[in-house]
Amino acid sequence: MHDAESETFVYQTWPEKIAHNLEQIGVESEAKERGTDSAEKGDYYSRVFSQTTRMVTNLGVIQLKNSNIDVIQIIQKG
């Protein structure tokens, strides 16, 4: 590593990263623990359509404050 670079690595989950980016643009938000919100329970996609993927990973939820949107769920297809 170069002398100017920090050797400390801070681990952040995807919700923490996105919540930090939202804070930088002035949106108040909070990353919640994975699996604790009701939005994370149940199917993400309909199983009726053939082109809908069945492999979906829940990456977490961000709760927005002072907004009409309650939570943002982050999922990964594939």
C-alpha positions, -999 to 999 in steps of 0.1 A, spaced: 0 0 0 10 36 -5 19 57 25 -11 80 20 -36 51 20 -52 39 52 -47 2 62 -80 0 80 -109 -16 61 -144 -9 74 -168 -36 64 -203 -24 54 -233 -43 41 -251 -31 10 -279 -13 30 -252 5 51 -234 16 19 -266 28 3 -278 45 35 -245 63 37 -248 75 0 -283 87 7 -271 107 37 -246 124 15 -273 138 -7 -295 148 22 -319 119 26 -323 107 61 -322 69 62 -312 39 84 -300 5 74 -320 -23 92 -309 -57 102 -315 -83 75 -347 -104 80 -363 -80 106 -387 -62 83 -421 -75 71 -412 -64 35 -386 -92 35 -411 -120 41 -428 -136 11 -420 -140 -26 -402 -113 -45 -415 -123 -79 -445 -141 -94 -439 -177 -102 -465 -176 -130 -443 -161 -157 -416 -184 -172 -389 -157 -176 -390 -147 -139 -359 -158 -121 -363 -181 -91 -329 -173 -76 -334 -141 -56 -312 -130 -27 -324 -106 0 -296 -81 7 -314 -61 33 -337 -31 39 -332 7 43 -358 26 63 -364 62 51 -373 90 75 -394 120 66 -405 105 33 -436 90 17 -416 58 11 -413 36 42 -386 11 32 -364 2 3 -356 -35 -1 -324 -44 -18 -325 -77 -37 -302 -95 -61 -315 -116 -90 -296 -144 -105 
